[in-house]
Amino acid sequence: MWQRKLTRAASMNSMSIGEQFWSDVDSDGDSDCEDFFYGAQCHYATDLSRHPQLDIDVGAVKDIYSESAVSVREYETIDDVDIDLHINVSFLDEEVASAWKVSRTEPIILRLRFSLSQYLDGPEPTVEVFQPTCKDGFCLGVQLKRILSTFVSNQWKHLSNEFLNAQQRKRHSWFKAGGTIKKFRAGLSIFSPITKCSSVPLIQGPGVKARPAGQELRVTRLMSRSMSCTKGELNTSSPTGQTVAVPGSRSTVHITTRQLIQLFFSSQALIHCKSIPTLEYGFLVQVMKYSEQRIPTLNDYCVVCDEQHVFQNGSMLKPAVCTRELCVFSFNTLGVMSGAAEDVATGAEVVDLLVAMCRAALESTRKSIIFDPYPSVVDPHDPKSLAFNPKKRSYERLQRALDSITSIREITQGPYVEIKKQMDKMDPLAHPLLQWIISSNRSHIVKLPSSRQLKFMHTSHQFLLLSSPPAKEARFRTARKLHGSTFAFHGSHIENWHSILRNGLVNASYTKLQLHGAAYGKGIYLSPISSISFGYSGMGKGQHHMPTKEELVQHYNRVNTVLQCRPVQSRFLQSRNLNCVALCEVITSKDLQKHGNIWVCPISDHVCTRFFFVYEDGQVGDANINTQDVRIQKEILRVIGGQST
């Protein structure tokens, strides 16, 4: 193994930092280097302190992405250079970005600090992750920084400028001057985007910079050109381990570049997000591609150990920590759980609802089944032990801590620091439990303003409720395009929602979670008629009588007559006697079983929660609501922004 990783000279105590920003002239973008691939050697007479391989890698990012995808700041005096890689996250859905507290309108910045003169032969680079408008409190950046720091550290063990240059020279040897393939290697990684070299036409895709007309002609010729391989069959291995064979003639396989690219991208879709991208285009491109792989699936992995979550109904929308004790301890020190004050300030009504759900589950006679997950809370007096441990459950101690949490209404009326001190005096575990209730919620809940509320639901406690992770939402939208969708209610007692928000809306039929039976088969039960779901929402705490529609109408009229004499409803919940119902979007495929007004969906991916409604003191909504009514559907679509079903 060659000698590498030279030690950087010690920094001076007092010095001025000379900052330089690179331009296209500095990077010799129009020099003869474009006649070679990134591994080619070029001459740098203007600046001998900057390592040539760094110029090559920066140029690769600009060619494959855009000029604005990378920025460079030099600190010549201390032989440092900051490379800012700009990761475009506009592909995230607006709801996902909101749940993750990420801005879709600006990139995530990955800042790597290298040795200017040594680059890959120097010390391991430091990693920073941030967004310009939310540099502080960027929780997703904490998770991504841990992931990328581990990735860079693992890659750095075998990286050097000589090694990278050899890899790129090897890649160069696979091509002829005209752009045809001289050697074919399994994996088809050579069809990643290539440089703007004049001798190799660029296969353009969305977001790639435009090329002159002459190059477009070469692209057209390339796409219609067929490739030959000296075998009777072209074989390659897919990521799943299966062999993909492209049949051909007896002696030579003729396959167009377009077919090869289609085969490549279909297999790429199966590659695990943790797979290591190729080094063929340099280390910076490798880091960018790995980041792009990981960002859409951050919710699938523990924010500390980066191991995949294992949940009954798959992953949820918000990133979270796993149940390993070491991860819980680390999670407590990351600062992620310190946002209780901000959450109370920006979403007090949501925090109020989360506490109410936790209380209902804890006070249930079925708490040993439905109070899931049980809190994992670090002891504030002993950071090396858990005060609340799922392996050693104490519901009585948990109840005392929950009773000591100051009402959210009172918290919003005074200085948070002072109220926290009061909670700590009453019970030192009260505030840590409140932090856990907030941070363990894995669904996106937002209080709807009055202008976006569904008036026919007759409650001011209306929330947007999204729990599907990006992958499930994508599958749902694909199914919606094929089969269409509609809206239906799902009723469940409030004691069940503590678990639903953290584990998802699961098919509980024939499991220990089942409460009402499964008379119409296994699946998630829904109804287009509000009275049926309201009946289910009131069942629990020993109440197992399903009221008839007539009983609900009488109850609705009686309760709402009393409520008309009361002042305007408070923004916070005033009672512990709560009923709730969710409005879901469901795929109308043949799998949806309709038994009159009781629907059963056996496929959990075909049901996504959209809204959540809470009623106090026995109040219920209008029992005559039918989601199949055209006027009701138009109102729902108006509130959710006009999405088509």
FENDABEL-V924692 format. One record per pair of residues at least 6 apart in sequence whose ideal C-beta (glycine too) atoms are under 7 Angstrom apart, sorted by the first residue. I is the first residue (numbers start at 1). J is the second residue. Records with the same first field share a line. If there is no record, write none. Layout:
BEGIN
I = J  J
END
This chain:
BEGIN
2 = 160  162
4 = 121  160
5 = 121
6 = 118  121  122
8 = 79  115  122  123
9 = 79
11 = 78
15 = 77  78
16 = 77
17 = 75  77  78
18 = 75  76  77
19 = 73  74  75
20 = 74  76
21 = 72  73
22 = 72
27 = 55  58  59
28 = 42
29 = 59
31 = 42
33 = 40  42
34 = 196  197  198
35 = 197  198  199
36 = 172
37 = 168  171  172  195  197
38 = 56  60  168  195  281  282
39 = 165  168  169  171  172
41 = 52
42 = 52
44 = 50  52  55
49 = 76  116  117
50 = 116  117
51 = 117  118  119  161
53 = 119  120  161  164  165
54 = 119
56 = 282
57 = 282  283  284
58 = 70  72  284
60 = 195  281  282  284  285
61 = 69  70  85  284  285  288
62 = 69  70
63 = 195  196
64 = 193  281  285
66 = 209
68 = 86
69 = 85  86
70 = 83  84  85  86  284
71 = 84
72 = 81  83
73 = 81  82
74 = 81  116
75 = 81
76 = 116
79 = 115  116  117
80 = 113  115  116
81 = 114  116
82 = 111  113
83 = 112  114  284
84 = 109  111
85 = 110  284  287  288
86 = 107  109
87 = 107  108  110  288  291  292  295
88 = 107
89 = 102  104  107  108  295
90 = 104
92 = 102  104
93 = 470  473
94 = 104
95 = 444  466
96 = 317  470
97 = 104
98 = 444
99 = 317  318  444  466
100 = 140
101 = 134  139  140
102 = 131  140
103 = 131  133  134
106 = 131  132  133
108 = 129  131
109 = 130  131  132
110 = 129  148  287  291
111 = 128
112 = 125  127
113 = 125  126
114 = 122  125
115 = 122  123
119 = 161
120 = 159  160  161  164  283
121 = 160  161
124 = 152  153  156
125 = 152
127 = 145  148  149  152
128 = 145
129 = 141  144  145  148
130 = 138  141
131 = 138
137 = 339
139 = 336
140 = 298  319
142 = 334  336
143 = 298  303  319
144 = 298
146 = 306
147 = 294  306
148 = 287  291
151 = 290
159 = 283
164 = 279  282  283
167 = 279  280
168 = 280
171 = 280
174 = 181  182  183  190
175 = 181  182  200
176 = 182
177 = 199
179 = 200  201  222
181 = 227
184 = 229
186 = 236  237
187 = 236
188 = 236  260  263  264
189 = 278  280
191 = 260  261  264
192 = 278  280  281
193 = 208
194 = 200  202
196 = 202
201 = 215  218  219  222
202 = 211  215  219
203 = 219  261
204 = 211  219
222 = 257
223 = 257  258
224 = 256
225 = 257
226 = 254  255  256
227 = 255  257  260
228 = 252  253  254
229 = 253
231 = 253
232 = 248  250  251
233 = 245  246  247  248  253
234 = 246  248  253  255
235 = 243  245
236 = 244
237 = 243
238 = 244  267  270
239 = 267  270  271  272
240 = 270
244 = 263
246 = 253  255
248 = 254
273 = 293  294  297
277 = 286  289  290
278 = 286
279 = 286
296 = 470
298 = 319
299 = 315  316  317  318  319  469
300 = 308  309  315
301 = 307  308  309
302 = 309  321  322  327
303 = 319  320  321  331  336
304 = 321  327  330  331
305 = 322  324  327
307 = 322
309 = 315  322
311 = 503  504
312 = 503  506
313 = 503  504  506  604
314 = 472  504
315 = 469
316 = 442  443  467  469  504
317 = 442  443  444  466  467  468  469
318 = 442  443  444
320 = 440  442
321 = 327  328  331
323 = 376  390
325 = 386
328 = 376  378  386
329 = 378
331 = 337
332 = 378
336 = 439
337 = 435  439
340 = 434  435  438
341 = 416
343 = 351  438
344 = 351  408  411  412  416
347 = 447
348 = 408  412
349 = 447  571  572
350 = 445  446  447
351 = 408  438
352 = 408  572  573
353 = 573  614
354 = 437  438  441
355 = 405  408  437
356 = 573  578
357 = 494  497  498
358 = 402  437  498
359 = 402  576
360 = 494  495
361 = 367  370  371  495  498  499
362 = 371  395  398  399  402
364 = 370  495  541
365 = 542
367 = 395
369 = 512  513
370 = 495  496  499  513
371 = 498
372 = 499  503
373 = 390  440  502
374 = 390  393
375 = 388  398  433  436
376 = 386  388  389  390
377 = 386  387  388  429  432  433  436
378 = 386  387  432
379 = 385  386  387
380 = 428  432
381 = 428
387 = 429
388 = 398
400 = 427
401 = 427  429  430  433
402 = 433
404 = 423  426  427  430
405 = 423  430  433  434
406 = 419  422  423
408 = 572
409 = 572
410 = 419
411 = 419
420 = 431
423 = 430  431
424 = 431
440 = 502
441 = 501  502
442 = 501  502
443 = 465  466  467  501
444 = 466
445 = 463  464  465
446 = 463  464
447 = 463
448 = 462  463  464
452 = 639
453 = 462
454 = 462  611  635  636  639
456 = 622  625  632  635
457 = 613  621
458 = 621  622
459 = 613  614  615  621
460 = 569
461 = 573  613  614
462 = 611  613
463 = 611  612
464 = 611
465 = 582  609  610  611  612
466 = 609
467 = 501  504  505  609
468 = 476  608
472 = 605
473 = 608
475 = 605
476 = 605  608
479 = 587  589  606
480 = 587
483 = 587  588  589
484 = 588  645
485 = 585  586  587  588  645
486 = 586  588  627  628  645
487 = 583  584  585  627  633  636
488 = 526  527  528  584  586  599  627
489 = 526  527  530  533  581  582  583  627
490 = 505  524  526  533  582  584
491 = 533  534  535  536  537  581
492 = 536  537
493 = 537  539  540
494 = 578  579  580
495 = 540
497 = 580
505 = 524  604  607  609
506 = 604
507 = 522  523  524  602  604
508 = 514
509 = 518  522  523
510 = 518  522
515 = 539
516 = 536  539
520 = 593  595  598  600
521 = 593  600
522 = 602
523 = 600  601  602
524 = 601  604  607
525 = 598  600
526 = 584  586  599  601
527 = 533  597  598  599
528 = 597  626  627  628
529 = 597  626
530 = 621  622  623  625
531 = 549  552  623
532 = 597  598
533 = 581
534 = 552  581  620  621  623
535 = 546  547  552
537 = 579  580  581
538 = 579
539 = 546
549 = 623
552 = 620  623
553 = 623
555 = 620
556 = 620  622  623
559 = 618  619
560 = 619
563 = 619
573 = 614  616
574 = 616
575 = 616  617
577 = 616  617  618
578 = 614  615  616
579 = 615  620
580 = 612  613  614
581 = 613
582 = 609  611  612
583 = 610  611
584 = 607  608  609  610
585 = 608  610
586 = 592  601  606  607
587 = 606
589 = 606
591 = 602  603  606
592 = 599  601
593 = 599  600
601 = 607
610 = 640
613 = 621
615 = 621
625 = 632
626 = 632
627 = 633
637 = 643
END
